[in-house]
Amino acid sequence: MRAQSAANAIELSGFGLAYRRAGRQLVILHDVGLELAAGGFYLLVGGSGSGKSTLLRFLTGLWDAREPPPRVSGVARILGRRVRSHYPSGLRARVAAVLQDEGLLDELSPRANVELALRAAGRSPKLALGLLSQSGLGDPPATVAQLSGGMRKRVAVARALALEPELMLFDEPTAGLDAESAEQVAALLHETHHAARVPRTTIVVTHDIDAFHALADRILEIDPENHTLAESETGPIGRTQTAGSPKLDEDPALYGARQVLLSSAALGQTMVEALVRLPPLHLRLVARSVVRYLVEPALFTVLAGVTIGGLATFFSLDNNPLEGAFTSELLTGVGKVLVSVLVPLMAGFFFTARMAAGAAARIGTMKRTNQVAALQLMGIRPADYLLTPLVWSMGLAMPVITAAGIVGAALSSYLSYRLFTGASAYGWVVSFFRTVEREDIRFILLKAVISGFLVAALTYHLAVGPKRSGRDVGNAVNSCIVLGMVTVLLVHSVLTIVEFT
């Protein structure tokens, strides 16, 4: 049962908000007092860089665990709940937001985006078309890529409405739209605000005052010079106070040390989540992901196995210093090394370079375009939606792909052996697999599963870190390839030494 709505949607008393970046503490607000009545339609305005989006992210709890949390002073209550450096989990189901990058999930249709939010809220997915129609999009296209800018806003509104929030926030909802479309979106937000079954508080962060001015109950303005949240000329909205002078400097060494600690803690948290969130909640997503990770790298890995198996056999026999003697013994050695060491390692390298890099690019882009934030706002754990399918996909696919590589290497080895010696298949089988034992198979499987798990967790960890530019996404992909292959090498090296000693 949802908690009873507070008389004030937002209460600030002696409130200060600052965030830390690159050794600097940047102050947004200082010693602000404000009471914002529930049920109103409000605008939050201010110049570029004044901190509007930062305040919105504080109100929604969207700060990254790998960065220092916002520094909060005084008292802040949202829907009656006290908010400090950690966002109360009880607010997740009561607060919704549509960010400037709408965060629509590209792999889902517009309708499926809304259905996902409905399921997350415990409501029937059949309501999706009604919500889309309410948002002015009764017949949505089949894919997100077909949506225009205005249509994207409408789908994002419908998805947010699926949560039936008590507090709704919009970040620049008319950005990039022409004047007519902006007025239509503004009217839509106002209509849905008043159509809510439960009284709703709506806050719109915007530069476009013209589109909203006639619709707003009150307007709040952030003054970046005085760090105040002040009432506008349209009338009083609450109490605003300022005092003192905020400190901006922070020791860069302290900031750097904090970043290292936060990053290390986040990596540990990712590994724990990979285990704790292993039971899949989104079964279809996991199934599709597993199939994809089995199919896409298969041919590439088999061809690599064929190449290495044929070449290893040919050069071993061709460079036999005893001119044909002990051919069987040479083939036995080739089989042992290929099956137990080289092909599993090669398969791990190719799989990581092909699949982990693609996953890092996809999830990194989702982070950059606020799709990960949208999952959080819907009350969906990103680990459940992204990490769990990745762990299952890599954990199951890597052993199968390794086996496919071994089969390709074995067949190629046989063909090379047959061309070189003309001997029978039976002789090749007896020699090639003579010393390949059950223990080898067990360690091959162990290497593949452990490598798959660790590479999946590492890929997710690198991809969901802070992404402020496309360059950050590219750096995550490069790091994923390098560190993923190093991880595979270490796992195979350690377990191979354990097996043979």
Disulfide bonds with the S-S distance in Angstrom:
none
